[in-house]
């Protein structure tokens, strides 16, 4: 997480600089303090007043300016920072970084920075594909503290479509969080289910629930941030999961049966399994081949129970795996959650309650109680779902069970 972290945002002179204010806002909203370091060309696209106002800090643009906060700002900023982000990073500034040239505020700050650095390239597709630029990017990947982000494909400012777009600020935020998260799950495989399922009634209707998938996606991001290889099995949501390593992936499913099959195919490969999805308990026994008309006033749907994924995982689990379940209860909450923990051979169960305002479906916060099979009980306050995800992995990490 970024709470209390110090971040230097380097901005060079590309059109994507117009996205820098949004990135500043996102970083501050996540709890970080931000100071901006700009090239003179960057100020052709974004004003100093905008950056100063949003960051609540002076910006650094001139090595020799008489009004700098410190006499050697390019040294003081790296000492102050926990992380440096360069977004956008133009071909020009990437070339300077790779060659060790330090002739302006941003390049001198980069050269003095020994903490983690994230570089988000942005340029025309022809510039991006040029051998010199690719060579410079390859050089930067050899620096132990530097992570070079990929470029996106899409519409470019020059009017063409191609690879060269800077990643969106929300995506860069995920990389920043990952860079500053302890890698407690390095080389571990984590399987997470998220979202609702849809059980078809006929070709145009289905039975589902109010789950949005936010809690499961927060868990997937947190696991990635901690260095894990994540397999996210997701029901239909409006969310996106951006794998930040080549071994993470997402499997999209619709029905409870599809989710069951996906979990069974991947469960034995995982070190940690977190079953967060709101899977339907019942499915329609006979799906109509055509749309059911309103005139059928005696319509009665016959429902059949779906496969119990948590119980199935409990039967095939290995001794060295950790399995976490979720329970959403409205009555006898603790007793029902503990009963599920025991019956389904889980290590932990996370109890959600619909009784608490700001918890449950469709919101960005949650309030949970985590029970362990050893009898432990952790009651968490209402907090962001991303923080809940962090707390869950901390509890797992601090347990006595080796994994």
C-alpha positions as CSV (number, residue, x, y, z in Angstrom):
1,X,0.0,0.0,0.0
2,X,1.1,3.6,-0.5
3,X,-0.1,5.1,2.8
4,X,2.7,7.5,4.0
5,X,5.0,6.7,1.1
6,X,7.0,9.4,-0.7
7,X,6.8,9.4,-4.5
8,X,8.7,11.5,-7.0
9,X,6.7,11.8,-10.2
10,X,9.0,12.6,-13.2
11,X,7.2,14.1,-16.2
12,X,8.9,14.6,-19.6
13,X,7.7,16.4,-22.6
14,X,5.2,14.2,-24.3
15,X,1.5,14.7,-25.0
16,X,0.7,12.1,-22.4
17,X,1.8,14.6,-19.8
18,X,-1.8,15.7,-19.7
19,X,-2.5,12.5,-17.7
20,X,0.0,13.4,-15.0
21,X,-2.5,15.4,-12.8
22,X,-4.8,12.3,-12.6
23,X,-1.9,10.1,-11.6
24,X,-1.0,12.7,-8.9
25,X,-4.5,12.5,-7.6
26,X,-4.6,8.7,-7.6
27,X,-1.3,8.5,-5.7
28,X,-2.4,11.0,-3.1
29,X,-5.8,9.3,-2.7
30,X,-3.9,6.1,-2.0
31,X,-2.1,7.8,0.9
32,X,1.2,8.9,-0.7
33,X,2.9,12.2,-0.7
34,X,4.0,13.4,-4.2
35,X,6.6,15.7,-5.5
36,X,6.8,16.4,-9.2
37,X,10.1,16.7,-11.2
38,X,9.6,18.0,-14.8
39,X,11.7,18.7,-17.8
40,X,11.3,22.1,-19.4
41,X,9.4,20.5,-22.4
42,X,6.9,18.9,-20.0
43,X,5.8,22.4,-19.0
44,X,4.7,22.9,-22.6
45,X,1.9,20.4,-21.9
46,X,1.0,21.0,-18.2
47,X,1.3,24.0,-16.0
48,X,3.4,24.2,-12.9
49,X,0.4,25.7,-11.0
50,X,-1.7,22.6,-11.8
51,X,1.0,20.2,-10.4
52,X,1.7,22.4,-7.4
53,X,-1.9,22.7,-6.5
54,X,-2.7,18.9,-6.8
55,X,0.5,17.7,-5.1
56,X,0.5,20.5,-2.5
57,X,4.3,20.6,-3.1
58,X,6.6,22.8,-5.1
59,X,7.7,21.3,-8.4
60,X,11.3,20.9,-9.4
61,X,12.2,21.9,-13.0
62,X,15.6,23.7,-12.9
63,X,18.8,22.5,-11.4
64,X,20.0,26.0,-10.9
65,X,16.8,27.8,-9.9
66,X,17.4,30.1,-6.9
67,X,14.0,29.1,-5.4
68,X,14.7,25.4,-5.1
69,X,13.8,23.9,-1.7
70,X,17.3,22.5,-1.3
71,X,20.6,23.5,-2.8
72,X,21.1,20.1,-4.4
73,X,17.5,19.2,-5.2
74,X,18.4,16.3,-7.4
75,X,20.1,14.6,-4.4
76,X,17.5,15.7,-1.8
77,X,14.5,14.3,-3.8
78,X,16.0,10.8,-4.1
79,X,16.8,10.8,-0.4
80,X,13.2,11.8,0.4
81,X,11.6,9.4,-2.0
82,X,10.5,5.8,-1.5
83,X,9.7,5.4,-5.3
84,X,10.2,7.3,-8.5
85,X,7.7,7.1,-11.4
86,X,8.6,8.6,-14.8
87,X,5.3,9.1,-16.7
88,X,5.4,9.9,-19.5
89,X,8.9,8.8,-20.4
90,X,9.7,10.1,-23.9
91,X,12.2,8.6,-26.2
92,X,14.5,11.5,-25.4
93,X,14.5,11.0,-21.6
94,X,14.8,7.3,-22.0
95,X,17.9,7.8,-24.1
96,X,19.4,10.1,-21.5
97,X,18.6,7.6,-18.7
98,X,20.2,4.7,-20.7
99,X,23.3,6.7,-21.5
100,X,23.8,8.1,-18.0
101,X,23.4,11.7,-19.3
102,X,22.4,14.1,-16.5
103,X,21.8,17.6,-18.0
104,X,18.4,18.6,-16.5
105,X,16.3,18.3,-13.4
106,X,14.7,15.0,-14.3
107,X,17.8,13.2,-15.6
108,X,20.0,14.3,-12.7
109,X,17.3,13.1,-10.2
110,X,17.1,9.7,-12.0
111,X,20.8,9.2,-11.9
112,X,20.9,9.9,-8.2
113,X,17.9,7.6,-7.5
114,X,18.8,4.3,-5.8
115,X,15.2,3.4,-4.7
116,X,12.8,1.7,-7.1
117,X,12.0,3.5,-10.4
118,X,9.0,2.8,-12.6
119,X,9.3,4.0,-16.2
120,X,6.1,4.4,-18.3
121,X,7.2,5.0,-22.0
122,X,4.9,7.1,-24.3
123,X,5.6,8.1,-27.9
124,X,4.7,7.6,-31.5
125,X,4.6,3.9,-32.7
126,X,7.4,4.5,-35.2
127,X,9.6,5.9,-32.4
128,X,8.7,3.1,-30.1
129,X,9.7,0.5,-32.6
130,X,13.0,2.1,-33.5
131,X,16.1,-0.1,-32.7
132,X,17.8,2.7,-30.8
133,X,14.8,3.1,-28.5
134,X,14.4,-0.6,-28.0
135,X,18.1,-0.9,-27.2
136,X,17.8,1.9,-24.6
137,X,14.8,0.2,-23.0
138,X,16.7,-3.1,-22.9
139,X,19.6,-1.3,-21.2
140,X,17.2,0.2,-18.5
141,X,15.9,-3.3,-17.7
142,X,19.4,-4.3,-16.6
143,X,19.4,-1.7,-13.9
144,X,18.5,-3.5,-10.6
145,X,16.1,-0.8,-9.4
146,X,14.3,0.0,-12.6
147,X,11.1,-1.5,-14.0
148,X,10.1,-0.6,-17.5
149,X,6.3,-0.8,-18.1
150,X,4.9,-1.9,-21.5
151,X,3.2,0.4,-23.9
152,X,-0.4,0.0,-24.9
153,X,-1.8,-0.4,-28.4
154,X,-4.3,2.2,-29.5
155,X,-5.1,5.6,-31.0
156,X,-2.1,8.0,-30.8
157,X,-1.9,11.7,-30.7
158,X,-0.4,11.8,-34.2
159,X,-3.6,10.3,-35.5
160,X,-2.4,6.7,-36.1
161,X,-3.1,3.5,-34.3
162,X,-0.2,1.5,-32.9
163,X,1.9,0.6,-29.9
164,X,3.2,3.6,-28.0
165,X,0.4,4.8,-25.7
166,X,1.3,5.3,-22.1
167,X,-0.5,3.0,-19.7
168,X,-3.4,4.6,-18.0
169,X,-2.8,6.2,-14.6
170,X,-4.9,3.5,-12.9
171,X,-2.6,0.9,-14.3
172,X,0.5,2.8,-13.3
173,X,-0.9,3.0,-9.8
174,X,-1.1,-0.8,-9.6
175,X,2.6,-1.0,-10.5
176,X,3.5,1.6,-7.9
177,X,1.6,-0.4,-5.2
178,X,3.4,-3.6,-6.3
179,X,6.8,-1.9,-6.2
180,X,6.4,-0.9,-2.6
181,X,4.6,-4.1,-1.3
182,X,6.8,-6.7,0.5
183,X,7.2,-9.8,-1.7
184,X,5.9,-12.3,0.8
185,X,4.4,-14.5,-1.9
186,X,7.3,-14.6,-4.3
187,X,7.3,-17.8,-6.4
188,X,4.0,-18.8,-4.9
189,X,0.9,-19.7,-7.0
190,X,-2.4,-18.2,-5.8
191,X,-5.8,-19.2,-7.2
192,X,-8.6,-16.8,-6.5
193,X,-12.3,-16.9,-7.6
194,X,-14.3,-13.7,-7.9
195,X,-17.6,-12.2,-9.0
196,X,-21.1,-13.8,-9.4
197,X,-22.2,-16.6,-11.6
198,X,-25.1,-16.5,-14.1
199,X,-27.5,-19.5,-14.4
200,X,-29.5,-19.3,-17.6
201,X,-33.3,-19.5,-17.6
202,X,-33.6,-19.1,-21.4
203,X,-31.6,-17.4,-24.1
204,X,-32.2,-13.9,-22.7
205,X,-32.6,-14.3,-18.9
206,X,-30.6,-15.7,-16.0
207,X,-30.4,-16.0,-12.2
208,X,-27.6,-14.2,-10.5
209,X,-26.8,-12.2,-7.4
210,X,-25.5,-8.7,-6.5
211,X,-21.8,-9.5,-6.4
212,X,-19.6,-7.1,-8.3
213,X,-16.3,-9.0,-7.9
214,X,-14.5,-6.1,-6.1
215,X,-13.3,-8.1,-3.2
216,X,-11.9,-10.9,-5.3
217,X,-10.2,-8.5,-7.7
218,X,-8.6,-6.7,-4.8
219,X,-7.3,-10.0,-3.5
220,X,-5.8,-10.8,-7.0
221,X,-4.1,-7.4,-7.1
222,X,-2.7,-7.8,-3.6
223,X,-1.4,-11.3,-4.4
224,X,0.3,-10.0,-7.5
225,X,1.8,-7.1,-5.6
226,X,3.3,-9.6,-3.1
227,X,5.0,-11.4,-6.0
228,X,2.6,-14.3,-6.6
229,X,1.7,-16.0,-9.8
230,X,-2.1,-15.4,-9.8
231,X,-4.8,-17.3,-11.5
232,X,-8.1,-15.3,-11.2
233,X,-11.2,-17.2,-12.1
234,X,-13.9,-14.6,-12.6
235,X,-17.6,-14.6,-13.2
236,X,-19.0,-11.7,-15.2
237,X,-18.0,-8.3,-13.8
238,X,-17.2,-4.7,-15.1
239,X,-13.7,-4.9,-13.6
240,X,-10.4,-5.4,-15.2
241,X,-7.4,-7.5,-14.0
242,X,-4.0,-6.5,-15.4
243,X,-1.4,-9.2,-14.9
244,X,1.9,-7.6,-14.0
245,X,3.9,-10.7,-14.5
246,X,3.9,-13.2,-17.4
247,X,2.7,-16.1,-15.3
248,X,-0.5,-14.5,-14.0
249,X,-3.7,-14.9,-15.9
250,X,-7.5,-14.5,-15.8
251,X,-10.1,-17.2,-16.7
252,X,-13.5,-15.8,-17.4
253,X,-16.5,-18.0,-16.7
254,X,-20.3,-17.5,-16.6
255,X,-22.0,-20.4,-14.8
256,X,-21.4,-22.2,-11.5
257,X,-20.5,-25.3,-13.5
258,X,-17.9,-23.5,-15.5
259,X,-16.4,-22.0,-12.4
260,X,-16.3,-25.5,-10.8
261,X,-14.5,-26.9,-13.8
262,X,-12.0,-24.1,-13.9
263,X,-11.2,-24.4,-10.2
264,X,-10.8,-28.2,-10.4
265,X,-8.5,-27.8,-13.4
266,X,-6.2,-25.4,-11.4
267,X,-6.6,-26.2,-7.7
268,X,-3.9,-28.8,-7.3
269,X,-1.3,-26.4,-8.8
270,X,-1.9,-23.6,-6.3
271,X,-0.1,-23.0,-3.0
272,X,-3.0,-20.8,-1.8
273,X,-6.6,-21.0,-2.8
274,X,-9.1,-18.2,-2.0
275,X,-12.7,-18.9,-2.9
276,X,-14.2,-15.4,-2.9
277,X,-16.8,-15.8,-5.7
278,X,-20.5,-15.6,-5.0
279,X,-21.4,-18.8,-6.7
280,X,-25.0,-19.7,-7.2
281,X,-26.2,-22.5,-5.0
282,X,-28.9,-23.5,-7.5
283,X,-29.1,-23.6,-11.3
284,X,-32.1,-24.1,-13.6
285,X,-32.8,-27.7,-14.2
286,X,-34.1,-27.2,-17.7
287,X,-33.0,-24.2,-19.7
288,X,-35.6,-22.9,-22.2
289,X,-34.4,-23.1,-25.9
290,X,-36.4,-20.0,-26.7
291,X,-37.6,-16.9,-24.8
292,X,-40.3,-17.7,-22.3
293,X,-43.3,-15.5,-23.0
294,X,-45.1,-13.4,-20.4
295,X,-48.4,-15.2,-21.2
296,X,-47.2,-18.3,-19.3
297,X,-48.8,-17.3,-16.0
298,X,-48.1,-20.7,-14.3
299,X,-44.4,-20.6,-14.9
300,X,-42.5,-22.6,-12.4
301,X,-38.7,-23.0,-12.5
302,X,-37.3,-26.2,-11.3
303,X,-33.9,-25.7,-9.6
304,X,-31.1,-28.1,-9.0
305,X,-28.2,-27.7,-6.6
306,X,-24.8,-26.7,-8.1
307,X,-21.5,-28.3,-7.3
308,X,-20.1,-27.2,-3.9
309,X,-16.8,-25.8,-5.0
310,X,-15.4,-25.2,-1.5
311,X,-16.3,-28.7,-0.4
312,X,-14.8,-30.2,-3.6
313,X,-11.6,-28.3,-3.0
314,X,-11.5,-29.5,0.6
315,X,-11.6,-33.1,-0.6
316,X,-8.7,-32.9,-3.1
317,X,-6.5,-30.4,-1.2
318,X,-3.0,-31.2,-0.4
319,X,-1.6,-30.9,3.1
320,X,0.8,-28.0,2.2
321,X,-2.0,-25.9,0.6
322,X,-3.8,-23.0,2.3
323,X,-7.5,-22.8,1.5
324,X,-9.6,-19.7,2.4
325,X,-13.3,-19.5,2.0
326,X,-15.8,-16.6,2.2
327,X,-19.2,-16.7,3.8
328,X,-22.0,-14.1,3.5
329,X,-24.5,-14.6,6.2
330,X,-27.7,-12.9,7.4
331,X,-28.6,-15.1,10.4
332,X,-26.5,-16.9,13.0
333,X,-23.5,-15.5,11.2
334,X,-20.6,-16.8,13.4
335,X,-22.1,-20.3,13.9
336,X,-22.8,-20.7,10.2
337,X,-19.3,-19.4,9.2
338,X,-17.5,-21.7,11.6
339,X,-19.6,-24.6,10.5
340,X,-18.7,-24.0,6.9
341,X,-15.0,-23.7,7.9
342,X,-15.1,-27.2,9.6
343,X,-17.3,-29.0,7.0
344,X,-15.4,-27.9,4.0
345,X,-11.9,-28.5,5.5
346,X,-10.8,-24.8,5.1
347,X,-7.9,-23.2,6.9
348,X,-9.6,-19.8,7.1
349,X,-13.1,-18.4,6.5
350,X,-13.8,-14.7,5.9
351,X,-17.2,-13.7,7.2
352,X,-19.0,-10.9,5.5
353,X,-22.1,-9.3,7.0
354,X,-24.9,-7.4,5.3
355,X,-25.7,-5.8,8.6
356,X,-22.9,-3.3,8.5
357,X,-23.3,-0.1,6.4
358,X,-20.5,0.1,3.8
359,X,-19.9,-3.6,3.7
360,X,-21.1,-6.3,1.3
361,X,-22.0,-6.0,-2.4
362,X,-21.2,-3.1,-4.7
363,X,-19.2,-0.8,-2.4
364,X,-15.4,-0.2,-2.2
365,X,-15.2,-0.9,1.5
366,X,-15.8,-4.0,3.6
367,X,-16.0,-5.2,7.2
368,X,-15.0,-8.8,7.8
369,X,-14.2,-11.3,10.5
370,X,-11.6,-13.9,9.8
371,X,-11.8,-17.3,11.5
372,X,-9.0,-19.9,11.4
373,X,-9.3,-23.7,11.9
374,X,-7.0,-23.3,15.0
375,X,-9.8,-21.2,16.6
376,X,-8.4,-17.8,15.8
377,X,-10.7,-14.8,15.3
378,X,-9.7,-11.5,13.7
379,X,-12.3,-8.8,13.6
380,X,-11.3,-6.1,11.1
381,X,-12.7,-2.5,11.1
382,X,-14.5,-1.2,8.1
383,X,-11.8,-0.3,5.5
384,X,-11.2,-0.4,1.8
385,X,-11.4,-3.8,0.1
386,X,-7.8,-3.4,-1.0
387,X,-6.8,-3.0,2.6
388,X,-9.0,-6.0,3.6
389,X,-7.1,-8.0,1.0
390,X,-3.8,-6.9,2.4
391,X,-4.9,-7.8,5.9
392,X,-6.0,-11.3,4.8
393,X,-2.6,-12.0,3.3
394,X,-0.9,-10.7,6.4
395,X,-2.9,-13.1,8.5
396,X,-1.9,-15.9,6.2
397,X,1.7,-14.8,6.1
398,X,1.9,-14.5,9.9
399,X,0.3,-17.9,10.6
400,X,2.5,-20.8,11.8
401,X,1.6,-23.0,8.8
402,X,4.4,-23.3,6.3
403,X,3.5,-22.9,2.7
